Amino acid sequence: MQTASDRDPTQAPLEHLEEWEDFLKTRYPENAVAPAAQAFQAVDPNKQQEQFRNYEADARPTVREFYRLNHRHQTYDFVQGKKREFLGLSRRRMSVWEAIEFLNTLVDDSDPDTDLSQLEHLLQTAEQIRRDGHPRWFILAGLVHDLGKILCLFGEPQWAVVGDTFPVGCAYSDKIVFHGFFADNPDSRNADYQTRLGVYAAGCGLDQVHLSWGHDEYIYHVMKDYLPEEALYMLRFHSFYPAHREGDYTWLMNDKDKKMFDWVRAFNPYDLYTKSHQRPDVKALRPFYEDLISEYLPATLKW
């Protein structure tokens, strides 16, 4: 594993991928949610929104650099190119469990906060969903939601794998974190891309909208023929924080999107707030999850 001193900062500005999620917890504390999400989480009435808006000043330098690269390079043309490169799903064939074990090779020894494997993190998410009595497909969505991070193992830089997602080809919402970094994005100087709708039509639906490239879109395409639509929305949009936590980009959504985003908001707390140092018993849990996987998915999938 590379150290902070010898890694390529354009590939790995973060010390570890979990730094991004740690930052999200600062930006979106568990008891402070946007109005659109209030149906799914308790809100502390004594907390004022401005208490949670100092995230940019408090962010680690590595996180700032990550967002600088993400906002500089995630252009409309870049996203189109990555979709052509990866969405043919021609890299390899693997079962879900093989993909999880492949992802486990991404364990980062430089992370001082945890020595849990990627599998253990995924099981923590899925197990909390299971304990709360959600449908089996919801549990499976929790298990697989981060498997798109294997893009890092296919050579993709961190800023093209994780990060809050946002539409490209239209004006950037001022609710997107580190909004000022978009000044270095070539699309910011393209007038066609800097109107509210940009290249899209009002209410066109998110299926017609291109979001910044990353693990969400990739795992959605791996799973899209197999899981219920509610689960697919969770996979595809769980990092789309400007929409599901800030309430922006509704002008691009159709009625179906607005309804389905209730499921995205229901999933979000499990994505952010279920990680702990308590190790799940992988050996004991594996039979349940192998049965769950076989209920919905073929023996091997294209990746």
N, C-alpha and C positions, 0 to 999 in steps of 0.2 A: 504494500500500500504506500502510495506517495505521501510525503509529508507536506506541510504547508509551504516549506521553503523551496521544494523542488517541483511542485506541480505546475502545470500550465494554467495560469489564471483565467484564460479564455475558455478552458475546458472545465475547470473545477474551482471557481471562486469561493464556493462554500467549503468549510472544513468537512462537512458531512451533509447528506441530503436532508437529514432531520432538522438542520438549522432553519430551513425554509418553514417547516411546520411549527417550529418553536416560535418563529417570528409571527406567524399567523395567530397563534394563541395570544400574543401580546396585542396584536391589532384587533382581534376579535375575542375578548375574554368571554368565558362561558356564560356569564350572567349578563352580558351586554349584547343585544341583538338588534338587527334592523326591524322596523315594524312588520315587514312581510314575513319575518320568521317567528314572530311572537307566539303564534299558535303552537309552536313546537318546543319552546324553551321558556323557563321562568325568567322574568326580568326583575332585577333589583330596582325598585322605584327611586332609591336614594342615590343611584349612580347617574351622573350626568354624562352625556355623550362626549363632551369635550375632555373628560378624564381619559378617554381612550384614543385621543387623536394625536398623541405625541410619539407615535410609533416610528416615524422616520428619523427623528432626532435620536431616539434610543437604539436604533438598529445597529448591529455590529457592522464593521467595515466590510466584512465578507458578504453580508447580506446586501448591503448597498451596491457592492460591485456586481453581485449576481443580478440584481434588478437593472442595473445600468446596461449590462450585456443583453439581458432579455429584452428590454425596451428598445435597445438600439437595433437588434438583429431580427426581431420578429416582424418582418414585413409581409405584405400580402403575397408577394412573389416567393418569399422564403417558405411560407406555409404551403403554397401550391406545390412547390418542389418537394417538400417533405412528404406530402400526401402521395405524390407519384412514386417516391422512393420507397415508402414503407407500407402503404396500404394494399399493395398486391399480396402481402403476407407470404412472402417467398423466402424468408430467412431460414426457417427450420420448422419441423413438426415436433410438437411436444404435448404431453398431457399437462393438465393443470398442475399436478404435483411435480412433474419434471420442471415446469416453468418456475414454480416456487423454489425448488432446489437450485435452479439456475440463478434466480434472483438472490439467493442466499450468498452467492459468491461476491455480491456487492457490499457485504458487511464491511463497515469502515472502521478500522482500528483507531482512527484519529478521533472518533466520537467519544468524548470523556463522560458523557451522560448515560450511556447504556452499552451493554454488551449483548443485547438481545439480537437474534437473527431477524431477517426480514420475515421469515415464516412465523416467528413468535409474535411479531408486531401484527401481522395479518390475522392470526388466530385471536389475539386480544380484541381486535375490532369485531370479528365475527362472533366471538363468544359473548360479548356484551349485547349484541343484537339478538342472539339466541336467548339469553337470559331474560330479555325484555319481551319475549313472546312474539316476535315478528315472524312473518311467513318464511318458509324455507328458502325461497328465491332471494329474499332480503338478506338472509344470513350468507348465502353464496356470494351476493354482491359485495358484502363486507370482506369476504375472504379474498376475492380476486381484484378488488378495486385498484390496488397499487401495482399490479403485475406489469403494467405498461412501463414501469421504471426499468425493465430489462433493456429499454432503448439505450441506457447508459452502457450496457454490455455490448451493444452493437456499434459503439463508438460515438454516440451522440453526446454533446456537451451538456452539462447540468441545466443551463438556461434554456435548452430545447427539450427538456424532459419534465422538469417540475416548474413551479411558479404559478401564480394566479393567472388564469386564462382570461382573454378579452378578445372581442371581435377585431379583425384586421379588415381594411378596406372601407372604414368609416371613421368618424372623429372619435378620439379617445375620451372616454368618460373621465371627468375630474375625480371620480371616486376610485380610480385605479391607483393602487399604491405606487409611490414614487412617480407620479404623473409627469413631473418635470423632465425625467429622463427621455421622454418621447421626443424632445427637441432634437435629439441626435438620430432619430429614425428617419430614413429617406422618405417614407410615406408621409411624414408630417409636412413635406414640401410639395406634395401632390394634391392639388385642389380637389380633384375628383374623390379623394379619400378622406377629405376633411370636412365634410358636411355631416349632419346628424345621421343621415341614412347612407351616405356614401354610395357604394355600388349596389345597395340592397333596396328593396321596396318595403314600405311600411307594412308591418304585420306579415311579412313573408314567411316567418317561421324559422326557428333556429337550425333546422335541417338544411336551410339554404344559406346559412351564415358560416363563414370561415373564422374559427377561433384560433388564437395563437397555438402553435404546435406543441404537443407534449404528450404525457402518458395517458391523459384522459381520452383523447381522440383515438389513440392507438388501441387501448384495451376495449373501447367501445366497438371498434371494427373487428377485433378478434372474437368478441362475444355476441355480435349483433344478431346472428341467426339462431340463437339458442335461449336467451333469457327474456323474461317478460319486459314489456316496454318500460314499466316503472323502474326496473333494475337498470335498464340501459340508460335511462336519463341520469340515474345516480352515477353511473360510470363515466358518462360523457361530460357531465357538467359539474362534478363535485369540486373542481378547482375554479369554477366560474364565479368567484366571490363578488365581483362588481354587480352581478345579477342577483344571486341568491342570498347575499348578505346585505348588499347596498341598495338593491331594488332598481338598478339602472338597466337600460337596454330593453325595457318592456315594449318600446316602440318597434322592435324587430320581432317580437314574439307573436305567435298566433294563440288562439284560445286553448289549444291543446298544450302548448308549452307552458302557459300560465298555470294550468291545472296540474301538469306533471311536476312543476317545480315545487309543489308541496312535498313530493317524495324526495327531491334533492335536499330540501331543507330538513326533512326528517332524518336523512342520512348524515348530514354534516356533523352533528355532535359526535357521532360514533367515529367519524374520520379523524377529528381533531383531539377529542378529549378522553379516549379510552386507553392510551398507552400508559404502561406502568412498568415498574421493575419486577413485578411478580411474573415468574415464568409459567406459561401454560404447559400442561403435560402433553407434549406433542404425541407421544406413543399412545396415550389413552384416548386422545381426541381423534387421531387419524382415521379409525374405522368410521366414525360418524361422518367426517368430511369426505372420505372416499365414496361413501354411499350417497351423500348429497351431491357431489360432483357428477356421479354417474346418472343421477336422476335427470339432470338437465343437459349435460355436455357429452359429446362423443369421447372416445378413448384418447384420441389425439386431435389437436387443433393446429391450424396454420398460424405461424407467428412471423 
